[in-house]
Amino acid sequence: MTREGRPMSVLANELDAPDHGGEDTGPRRRGPRTSGDARASIIEAARMLFIESGADRVSARRIAAAAGVDPSLVRYYFGSLEALLEEALRPSEDLIAPYLRLRVLPIEERGAALVSAALHTWEHPVGSTIMRWVTVSSDHDSAAYRRFAEAAPQHWMSALPEETSAEEAGIRNSLVGAALGGIAITRYIWRMEPIASMSHETVVALHGPVVQEFLTGPLPAVPAVAAAPAA
């Protein structure tokens, strides 16, 4: 459900609905546009507006105005705002390339490489926009967000040893996600010092061993929780 209590599936098809906030006009780009340019401009504008206002509060007209294209092109290229949101969350090849290289690295180097890949994501022009939306968005009910949340851990699962069981992989994945998420929030969202000003190399040196431990270190035995006595 959206902030107004409306299903995202309904909003997904309301391409011509008026905005709930913000002006319907914006800086328009001038000059001839190729179809590829127009489509890319729509995606870029959508990313920024989804962060600024939330996906449920942005219309096709507002996105088109920010992109400098005719509103009909939003429907032509994407069909619905939900489909546009999903496309806006799709990582580019150069964004995920560092994760694809994890599997070929020696196992003991993957923790540092994974932290480095995460920093690359947050410092990439597209990656930083996507991850900021994921971090601060209230659109967590959308199908696009759910698909992103399910797919994101797959990028770092390749860093796990091949023989890791499914149950253990789930635990280690959540630990790695918590570590990388903590770095992202303190460094890029809260801008907490001194981590906000640390060099890329320093962050990797400090956090790489922690993530490596989550990937390959021994997991502590978790005591079973005793059942409460019957009343």
C-alpha positions in Angstrom: 0.0 0.0 0.0 1.1 3.6 -0.6 1.2 6.4 1.9 -2.4 7.3 0.9 -3.5 3.6 1.5 -3.8 3.0 -2.2 -2.4 -0.1 -3.9 0.8 0.5 -6.0 -0.8 -1.6 -8.7 -3.5 1.1 -9.1 -1.0 3.9 -9.2 1.1 2.0 -11.7 -1.4 2.7 -14.4 -2.2 6.3 -13.6 0.2 7.7 -16.0 -1.9 10.8 -16.6 -2.8 11.5 -13.0 -2.0 15.0 -11.6 0.8 15.3 -9.1 0.2 15.4 -5.4 3.1 17.8 -4.9 5.7 19.7 -6.8 5.3 21.6 -10.0 4.4 19.9 -13.3 7.0 21.9 -15.1 10.8 21.8 -14.9 13.9 22.6 -16.9 13.4 21.2 -20.4 16.3 20.1 -22.6 16.4 21.6 -26.0 17.5 20.2 -29.4 16.9 17.0 -31.3 16.6 13.8 -29.3 17.1 10.3 -30.4 14.8 7.6 -29.1 17.7 6.3 -26.9 18.3 9.7 -25.5 14.7 10.3 -24.7 14.3 6.9 -23.0 17.5 7.4 -20.9 16.4 11.0 -20.0 13.0 9.6 -18.7 14.8 7.0 -16.6 17.2 9.6 -15.1 14.4 12.0 -14.3 12.3 9.3 -12.8 15.1 8.2 -10.5 15.5 11.7 -9.1 11.8 12.4 -8.7 11.2 9.0 -7.1 13.8 9.9 -4.5 12.5 13.5 -4.0 8.8 12.7 -3.8 8.2 9.0 -3.6 7.0 6.9 -6.6 3.3 7.2 -5.5 3.4 11.0 -5.7 4.9 11.5 -9.2 3.0 11.6 -12.5 4.1 10.9 -16.0 3.7 14.5 -16.9 6.1 15.6 -14.1 8.7 13.0 -15.2 8.3 14.1 -18.8 8.7 17.8 -17.9 11.9 17.0 -16.0 13.2 14.9 -18.9 12.2 17.5 -21.5 10.1 15.0 -23.5 6.4 14.6 -24.4 4.4 12.9 -21.7 3.1 10.3 -24.2 6.7 8.9 -24.5 6.5 7.7 -20.9 3.6 5.4 -21.8 5.2 4.5 -25.1 8.5 3.3 -23.6 7.3 1.9 -20.3 3.6 1.4 -20.3 3.2 2.1 -16.5 4.9 3.9 -13.7 5.5 0.6 -12.0 7.4 -0.6 -15.1 9.3 2.6 -15.2 10.2 2.3 -11.5 11.5 -1.2 -12.1 13.6 0.0 -15.0 15.0 2.9 -12.9 16.1 0.3 -10.3 17.9 -1.9 -12.9 21.7 -1.7 -12.4 23.9 -1.0 -15.4 26.5 -3.5 -16.5 29.4 -1.4 -15.2 27.7 -1.1 -11.9 27.5 -4.8 -11.2 30.8 -5.7 -12.9 32.9 -5.7 -9.6 30.4 -8.2 -8.1 30.7 -10.5 -11.1 34.5 -10.7 -10.6 34.2 -11.9 -7.0 33.9 -15.6 -7.8 37.3 -15.7 -9.6 39.2 -14.2 -6.6 40.9 -16.2 -4.0 38.5 -16.8 -1.1 40.6 -14.8 1.4 40.4 -11.7 -0.8 36.7 -11.6 -1.3 35.8 -9.6 1.8 37.9 -6.6 0.9 36.8 -6.9 -2.8 33.1 -6.9 -1.7 33.5 -3.8 0.4 35.3 -2.1 -2.6 32.4 -3.2 -4.9 29.9 -1.7 -2.4 31.8 1.6 -2.4 31.8 1.5 -6.2 28.0 1.2 -6.1 27.5 4.1 -3.8 30.0 6.3 -5.7 28.6 5.5 -9.1 26.3 8.1 -10.6 23.5 5.6 -11.2 24.3 3.4 -8.3 24.2 6.2 -5.7 20.8 7.3 -7.0 19.3 3.8 -6.8 20.7 3.0 -3.4 19.6 6.4 -2.0 16.1 5.6 -3.2 16.3 2.1 -1.7 17.5 3.5 1.6 15.2 6.5 2.2 12.1 5.5 0.1 8.7 4.7 1.5 7.8 2.8 -1.6 8.7 -0.6 -0.1 5.3 -2.1 -1.0 6.0 -1.8 -4.7 6.7 -5.0 -6.8 9.7 -3.3 -8.2 11.2 -2.7 -4.8 10.5 -6.2 -3.7 12.2 -7.6 -6.8 15.2 -5.3 -6.1 15.4 -6.4 -2.5 15.4 -10.1 -3.6 18.0 -9.6 -6.3 20.5 -7.4 -4.4 21.9 -10.2 -2.2 22.6 -12.3 -5.3 25.4 -9.8 -6.2 27.4 -10.7 -3.1 26.3 -14.4 -2.8 29.0 -15.1 -5.3 31.6 -14.2 -2.7 30.6 -17.1 -0.5 32.5 -20.4 -0.7 30.9 -22.7 -3.2 30.3 -25.4 -0.6 28.2 -23.2 1.7 24.9 -24.8 2.5 21.7 -22.9 1.7 20.9 -22.3 5.3 24.3 -21.1 6.2 24.4 -18.9 3.1 21.2 -17.2 4.2 22.8 -16.4 7.6 26.0 -15.1 6.1 24.2 -13.1 3.4 22.2 -11.3 6.1 25.4 -10.5 8.1 27.2 -9.2 5.0 24.1 -7.1 4.1 24.0 -5.6 7.6 27.7 -4.7 7.4 27.5 -3.1 3.9 24.3 -1.4 4.8 25.9 0.1 7.9 28.8 1.4 5.9 26.4 3.0 3.4 24.2 4.7 5.9 27.0 6.1 8.1 29.2 7.2 5.2 26.7 8.4 2.6 23.4 9.1 4.3 24.3 10.3 7.8 27.8 11.5 6.6 29.2 10.5 10.0 32.8 11.5 10.7 35.4 10.2 10.4 34.1 7.4 8.1 32.5 10.0 5.7 35.9 11.5 4.9 37.9 8.3 4.9 39.6 7.3 1.7 38.2 4.4 -0.3 41.4 2.4 0.7 40.9 3.1 4.4 37.3 2.0 4.4 38.3 -1.3 2.6 41.2 -1.9 5.0 39.0 -1.4 8.1 35.9 -3.2 7.0 37.3 -5.8 4.6 38.3 -8.2 7.5 34.9 -7.8 9.1 33.1 -8.8 5.9 35.6 -11.6 5.3 34.8 -13.0 8.7 31.1 -12.9 7.8 31.8 -14.7 4.6 34.2 -17.5 5.8 34.7 -17.2 9.6 33.2 -19.6 12.1 29.6 -18.9 13.1 28.9 -18.9 16.8 26.7 -21.6 18.2 23.3 -20.0 18.9 21.7 -21.5 22.1 18.3 -22.8 21.6 15.5 -20.8 23.2 13.8 -22.8 25.8 10.0 -23.1 25.5 8.1 -21.1 28.0 6.5 -23.3 30.7 2.8 -23.9 30.2 0.6 -21.7 32.3 
